Amino acid sequence: MAHLVEKMAYVGEVPWHGLGNQLTPRQPLEVWAEQAGMSFSILETPVRYMSGTSGALGSIMDFPGQKVLYRSDTKAPLSVVSDRYQVVQPREVLEFYRDLTEVSGFELETAGVLKEGRKVWALARTGQSTTLKGCDTVNGYLLLATACDGTLATTAQFTSVRVVCNNTLGIALANGGNAIKVPHSTSFDPQAVKRQLGLSVSSWDGFMYRMRTLSERKVKSHEAMNYFLRVFADHDASSTALPNERAIKLAQSLYDGHGLGAELSSAKGTAWGLLSAVTEFVDHRRRARNRDNRLDSAWFGMGAAIKQKAQEEAMKMVA
């Protein structure tokens, strides 16, 4: 089965998804574009069709209001979208970080292309970091991603990485949301997005305060089981459907000491440990056709939704 990853690059140690070309630190964005497979442009052309009957050539006709997006390098088609669709180019995703890396101390750590160019992203470390009790270190990052197939608005989000296990978890913004999303019906303004994000320590400090609170909240065995039942309940299924039994058992096992960092004092028997068990399950253990699908889900799909639910249910325990 073909991988969803077209190309990817990273600096430092191999990232949690285990993919990519390794770069030395502080490379120019032009090098990132080449090594991450983001040096192509997304071009567009009207949708056309042949009007002839079977076995005969006819006229070439336009399909109004629609256009085909395709790659400049391979000419491969990417999607059919409305004429109103505003494309965000792969280079714009990297350019978003230029002033942040040159002036504000951010450092690109990974960037790449998914689904043959339909989805692109870049992830930069913000320089913010906190250590919970037991030497449990969590670092802050800023993720920017976009897609040209209608599956994802251009999305900017602060996220965290727990170093001991490379678990990723979104950080709520000061406005209460989890991300800034720019629909493709409007033009992408990177400076406006940065202003909305705030790019300040307030979101990070608020997030880490909540995580410290979770690390202090001791959990009883029945509370742990009820937590996993709530997180993995299938709210889209009928009321008689049972939650995902395999997911619950595996997450419970990770929480009970089999997960990376599960024995640290911050996680052992705490609400932080419950949340960490779910994030490790989603990022590393959840069933997927390959690592590429797992990455896509953990950041943008069902996996991300499970982690958001896990964070919400954990915070209810300290409310």
C-alpha positions as CSV (number, residue, x, y, z in Angstrom):
1,M,0.0,0.0,0.0
2,A,1.4,3.4,-0.9
3,H,2.3,5.7,1.9
4,L,0.4,9.0,2.4
5,V,3.6,10.8,3.1
6,E,5.0,12.4,-0.1
7,K,8.1,13.7,1.7
8,M,9.1,15.0,5.1
9,A,12.1,16.6,6.9
10,Y,13.1,17.1,10.5
11,V,15.9,18.3,12.8
12,G,17.2,16.7,16.0
13,E,16.1,13.2,17.0
14,V,13.7,11.1,14.9
15,P,10.2,12.6,15.5
16,W,7.5,10.6,17.1
17,H,6.0,9.5,13.8
18,G,9.4,8.1,12.8
19,L,9.5,9.6,9.3
20,G,11.5,12.1,7.3
21,N,14.9,13.3,6.1
22,Q,17.2,14.6,8.8
23,L,18.5,18.1,8.6
24,T,21.1,20.0,10.7
25,P,19.6,22.8,12.8
26,R,18.9,26.4,11.6
27,Q,18.6,25.6,7.9
28,P,17.2,28.3,5.6
29,L,13.6,27.9,4.7
30,E,14.6,27.2,1.1
31,V,16.5,24.1,2.3
32,W,13.4,23.1,4.3
33,A,11.2,23.5,1.2
34,E,13.4,21.2,-0.9
35,Q,14.0,18.5,1.8
36,A,10.4,18.5,3.0
37,G,9.0,18.1,-0.5
38,M,7.4,21.6,-0.3
39,S,9.1,23.3,-3.2
40,F,6.3,22.7,-5.7
41,S,3.4,25.1,-6.4
42,I,-0.3,24.3,-6.6
43,L,-1.6,25.4,-10.0
44,E,-5.2,25.6,-11.2
45,T,-7.1,25.1,-14.5
46,P,-10.8,25.1,-15.5
47,V,-12.7,21.8,-15.4
48,R,-13.3,20.6,-19.0
49,Y,-15.0,17.5,-20.5
50,M,-15.6,16.0,-23.9
51,S,-19.2,16.2,-25.2
52,G,-18.9,13.5,-27.9
53,T,-20.9,10.3,-27.9
54,S,-19.3,6.8,-27.4
55,G,-16.6,6.2,-30.1
56,A,-16.6,9.7,-31.4
57,L,-14.8,12.9,-30.5
58,G,-16.9,15.9,-29.6
59,S,-16.3,19.4,-28.4
60,I,-14.3,20.4,-25.3
61,M,-16.7,22.0,-22.9
62,D,-16.1,24.0,-19.7
63,F,-17.8,23.0,-16.4
64,P,-18.5,26.5,-14.9
65,G,-17.7,27.4,-11.3
66,Q,-15.2,24.6,-10.8
67,K,-11.4,24.3,-11.2
68,V,-8.8,21.5,-11.0
69,L,-5.8,22.0,-8.6
70,Y,-2.7,20.2,-9.7
71,R,1.1,20.1,-8.8
72,S,3.5,22.2,-10.8
73,D,6.2,19.6,-10.7
74,T,4.5,16.3,-11.5
75,K,1.3,17.8,-13.0
76,A,-0.6,15.3,-10.8
77,P,-4.2,16.3,-10.0
78,L,-4.9,17.1,-6.4
79,S,-8.6,18.1,-6.2
80,V,-11.6,19.7,-7.9
81,V,-12.8,22.8,-6.0
82,S,-15.0,25.8,-6.4
83,D,-13.8,28.9,-8.3
84,R,-14.0,30.7,-5.0
85,Y,-11.5,28.4,-3.4
86,Q,-8.4,30.2,-2.1
87,V,-5.2,28.1,-2.4
88,V,-2.5,28.3,0.3
89,Q,0.8,27.4,-1.3
90,P,3.3,25.0,0.4
91,R,5.9,27.8,0.5
92,E,3.4,30.0,2.4
93,V,3.3,27.5,5.2
94,L,7.0,27.7,5.6
95,E,7.1,31.5,5.1
96,F,4.7,31.8,8.1
97,Y,7.7,30.9,10.3
98,R,10.3,33.2,8.8
99,D,10.1,36.1,11.3
100,L,9.3,33.7,14.1
101,T,12.6,31.7,13.5
102,E,14.7,34.7,12.6
103,V,13.5,37.1,15.4
104,S,11.4,35.3,18.0
105,G,13.5,32.3,18.8
106,F,11.3,29.6,17.2
107,E,13.0,26.7,15.5
108,L,11.5,24.5,12.8
109,E,11.6,20.8,13.8
110,T,9.5,19.0,11.2
111,A,7.6,19.8,8.0
112,G,6.2,17.8,5.1
113,V,3.6,16.8,2.7
114,L,0.8,14.2,3.0
115,K,-1.6,12.6,0.5
116,E,0.6,13.3,-2.5
117,G,0.6,17.1,-1.9
118,R,-3.0,17.5,-0.8
119,K,-2.0,18.4,2.8
120,V,1.1,20.2,4.0
121,W,2.3,21.2,7.4
122,A,5.2,22.6,9.5
123,L,5.9,22.4,13.2
124,A,8.2,24.7,15.1
125,R,9.4,24.6,18.7
126,T,8.5,27.8,20.5
127,G,11.2,27.6,23.1
128,Q,8.7,27.3,25.9
129,S,9.2,24.3,28.2
130,T,8.1,23.1,31.6
131,T,9.0,20.2,33.9
132,L,6.4,18.5,36.1
133,K,7.4,16.6,39.2
134,G,9.4,13.5,38.5
135,C,11.4,15.2,35.7
136,D,8.4,15.0,33.3
137,T,9.3,17.6,30.7
138,V,6.8,19.1,28.2
139,N,7.8,21.4,25.3
140,G,5.7,23.9,23.4
141,Y,5.3,23.9,19.6
142,L,3.3,25.8,17.0
143,L,1.7,23.8,14.1
144,L,0.5,25.3,10.9
145,A,-1.2,23.0,8.3
146,T,-3.4,23.4,5.3
147,A,-5.0,21.2,2.6
148,C,-6.2,21.7,-0.9
149,D,-8.8,18.9,-1.1
150,G,-11.5,20.4,1.2
151,T,-10.5,18.2,4.2
152,L,-8.8,21.0,6.3
153,A,-9.0,24.7,6.7
154,T,-5.7,26.5,7.1
155,T,-5.1,25.8,10.8
156,A,-2.6,27.2,13.3
157,Q,-2.4,25.6,16.7
158,F,-0.2,25.5,19.7
159,T,0.6,22.0,20.7
160,S,2.8,20.3,23.3
161,V,5.1,17.3,23.2
162,R,5.8,15.2,26.3
163,V,9.4,14.4,25.9
164,V,9.5,11.0,27.7
165,C,7.1,9.5,25.2
166,N,6.7,12.0,22.4
167,N,3.0,12.3,23.1
168,T,1.3,15.4,21.4
169,L,-1.5,17.4,22.9
170,G,-3.2,20.6,21.7
171,I,-3.1,23.7,23.8
172,A,-6.2,25.8,24.3
173,L,-5.8,29.5,23.2
174,A,-6.6,32.5,25.3
175,N,-9.9,32.9,23.4
176,G,-11.0,29.5,24.6
177,G,-10.6,27.8,21.2
178,N,-8.1,25.2,20.3
179,A,-6.9,26.6,16.9
180,I,-7.1,29.5,14.5
181,K,-8.8,28.3,11.3
182,V,-8.9,30.2,8.1
183,P,-11.5,28.7,5.6
184,H,-10.4,28.5,2.0
185,S,-13.3,30.8,1.0
186,T,-11.1,33.6,2.4
187,S,-7.6,34.8,1.8
188,F,-4.9,33.5,4.2
189,D,-3.3,36.5,6.1
190,P,-0.4,35.1,8.1
191,Q,0.1,38.3,10.2
192,A,-3.5,38.3,11.2
193,V,-3.3,34.7,12.3
194,K,-0.3,35.5,14.4
195,R,-2.1,38.3,16.0
196,Q,-5.1,36.0,16.8
197,L,-2.7,33.4,18.2
198,G,-1.2,36.1,20.4
199,L,2.2,34.3,20.2
200,S,2.6,35.0,23.9
201,V,3.3,32.9,27.0
202,S,-0.2,33.3,28.3
203,S,-1.6,30.2,26.4
204,W,1.4,28.1,27.4
205,D,1.3,29.2,31.1
206,G,-2.5,28.5,31.3
207,F,-2.0,25.1,29.7
208,M,0.8,24.1,32.0
209,Y,-1.1,25.3,35.1
210,R,-3.9,22.9,34.1
211,M,-1.5,20.0,33.5
212,R,0.2,20.6,36.9
213,T,-3.3,20.5,38.4
214,L,-3.9,17.2,36.7
215,S,-0.6,15.8,38.0
216,E,-1.7,16.6,41.6
217,R,-5.1,15.0,41.2
218,K,-5.0,11.4,42.6
219,V,-7.3,8.9,40.8
220,K,-9.1,5.9,42.2
221,S,-9.4,2.7,40.2
222,H,-13.1,3.1,39.5
223,E,-12.5,6.7,38.4
224,A,-9.9,5.6,35.9
225,M,-12.2,3.0,34.4
226,N,-15.1,5.5,34.2
227,Y,-12.7,8.0,32.5
228,F,-11.7,5.6,29.8
229,L,-15.4,4.6,29.2
230,R,-16.3,8.3,28.7
231,V,-13.4,9.1,26.4
232,F,-13.9,6.1,24.1
233,A,-17.7,6.1,24.1
234,D,-19.0,6.1,20.5
235,H,-21.4,9.0,20.6
236,D,-22.1,8.6,16.9
237,A,-23.4,5.0,17.3
238,S,-26.7,3.8,18.8
239,S,-27.3,4.1,22.5
240,T,-26.8,0.3,22.9
241,A,-23.3,0.3,21.3
242,L,-20.5,-0.4,23.7
243,P,-17.3,1.8,23.8
244,N,-14.2,0.5,22.0
245,E,-13.2,-2.4,24.3
246,R,-9.7,-2.8,22.7
247,A,-9.0,0.9,23.1
248,I,-10.1,0.9,26.7
249,K,-8.0,-2.1,27.6
250,L,-4.9,-0.8,25.9
251,A,-5.2,2.7,27.4
252,Q,-5.8,1.2,30.8
253,S,-2.6,-1.0,30.4
254,L,-0.6,2.1,29.5
255,Y,-2.0,4.0,32.5
256,D,-1.3,1.0,34.8
257,G,2.5,1.1,34.2
258,H,3.1,-0.1,30.7
259,G,3.2,3.3,29.1
260,L,6.3,5.4,28.6
261,G,6.6,7.7,31.7
262,A,3.7,6.0,33.4
263,E,5.8,5.4,36.5
264,L,6.9,9.0,36.9
265,S,5.4,10.7,40.0
266,S,3.5,13.2,37.8
267,A,1.6,10.4,36.0
268,K,1.4,7.4,38.4
269,G,-2.1,7.2,39.7
270,T,-3.0,10.7,38.6
271,A,-5.3,12.5,36.1
272,W,-2.3,13.5,34.1
273,G,-1.4,9.8,33.8
274,L,-4.9,9.1,32.5
275,L,-4.6,11.8,29.8
276,S,-1.1,10.7,28.9
277,A,-2.3,7.1,28.5
278,V,-4.8,8.3,25.9
279,T,-2.4,10.5,24.0
280,E,0.1,7.7,23.9
281,F,-2.6,5.3,22.6
282,V,-3.6,7.7,19.9
283,D,-0.1,8.8,18.8
284,H,1.6,5.4,18.9
285,R,-0.7,2.4,19.5
286,R,-4.0,3.1,17.8
287,R,-4.7,0.9,14.8
288,A,-3.7,2.5,11.5
289,R,-2.9,1.3,8.0
290,N,0.6,2.8,8.4
291,R,2.4,5.5,10.3
292,D,1.4,8.1,7.9
293,N,-2.3,7.5,8.5
294,R,-1.6,7.6,12.3
295,L,0.1,11.0,11.9
296,D,-2.7,12.4,9.9
297,S,-5.3,11.2,12.4
298,A,-3.4,12.2,15.5
299,W,-3.1,15.8,14.3
300,F,-6.1,16.4,12.1
301,G,-8.6,13.6,12.3
302,M,-10.3,11.2,14.7
303,G,-7.2,10.8,16.8
304,A,-7.1,14.5,17.5
305,A,-10.8,14.5,18.5
306,I,-10.1,11.6,20.9
307,K,-7.3,13.6,22.5
308,Q,-9.5,16.7,22.8
309,K,-12.2,14.6,24.5
310,A,-9.6,13.1,26.8
311,Q,-8.4,16.5,27.9
312,E,-11.9,17.8,28.5
313,E,-12.8,14.7,30.6
314,A,-9.6,15.1,32.6
315,M,-10.3,18.7,33.4
316,K,-13.7,17.8,34.7
317,M,-11.9,15.7,37.4
318,V,-10.3,18.9,38.8
319,A,-13.2,21.3,38.2
